[in-house]
Amino acid sequence: MINQHPYGRQPFEPQQPFEPRPPKKGPGAGKVVGLGCLGLVGVAVVLGIAAAVSGGGPKSPAPTATGDRTAAGVKDDSKEAGAPKTVVFEVRGTAPAGALGGLDITYGSDSDTRKGTFKDGRFEAVLPFEKGAMYYTLNAQLQGSGDINCSVTVGGKTKSGHASGGYDICDAQLSSDFVGGWR
């Protein structure tokens, strides 16, 4: 009779202890094939830099019908010096004062936030361009009713927003990309 284990399984037999193989010697020993994750990221960064240097980066926007002036009428020197000199923030529309007061406006960059005042259906501010800024933003919150448009302009590039009624928020933001452009 065959010695069987209960439940139809064979008894556990210990295996041989693990013995690692000796290291490979000779030509090609120790070489790693492939790039791996860090290698692929490095190649992508090098290709991105090469494209930016060779002119394959973002194209500058075409001149607007207003010439070389921004929406606020401030001269944009970005074509002359290679970088914007000013940042323009604007809010236009109707915004009657609500229970919490007038329109609540904040604007600035990632390192400089300011408060604005809405008078006679408009707000306008111009700040000097900061070379290391990551973004420029404008938020205008209605206080019960109204209809407003807002915008931020950096170097000829403009982002805009809209809010209408209630406590809606008009939001406009331009962010820097790593090659000096704004989106």
Residue, then its C-alpha position, 0 to 999 in steps of 0.5 A: m500500500i502507498n503511503q498517502h497523506p490525508y486530503g490527497r496531498q503528498p507530504f512536504e519534502p525539503q528542497q535543496p538550499f539556495e546557492p547563488r551562481p558565481p559572478k560572470k567573468g569575461p567580456g560583457a560581464g557586469k554591463v547593464v543593457g537598457l536605459g531604465c526610467l532615469g535614462l529615459v527621463g534624461v534623454a527626454v530632457v536633453l531632447g527638449i533642451a535641444a528643441a528649445v535651443s534649435g527653435g523648436g520651442p513655443k512660437s511667439p504670438a503674432p502681433t495684435a491689431t492694437g500694435d505693440r500695446t497691451a489691452a491696458g495701453v501699456k507698451d510691451d517691451s518683450k520684443e525689444a529685451g527678450a522678456p516682458k517688462t510688465v504684467v497687466f491685470e484687468v476687470r471690466g463689467t458691472a458689479p454692484a456692492g452686495a451684502l459683503g461689500g463690493l467686488d473682491i479682487t486679488y491679483g499678483s504672482d506666486s510670490d506677491t499677492r495684492k488686493g484691488t479696488f473696482k471703481d466705475g465698472r473697471f479695475e486695472a493694475v500693472l506690475p513689473f515682470e518678475k523673472g522667476a515667477m511661476y504664474y500670474t493670477l487674477n481672481a474677482q469674486l462677485q458679491g451677490s450679482g453682476d457680470i464681469n470679465c477679467s484678464v491677465t496679460v504677460g508678453g503679449k499672451t492673454k488669459s481671460g475669464h468671466a463670472s455672472g451672478g451670485y457669488d461667482i468668481c472670475d479667474a484668469q491665470l498665466s503659468s510659466d513653462f520651463v523654456g520661458g514661455w507663458r501658457 
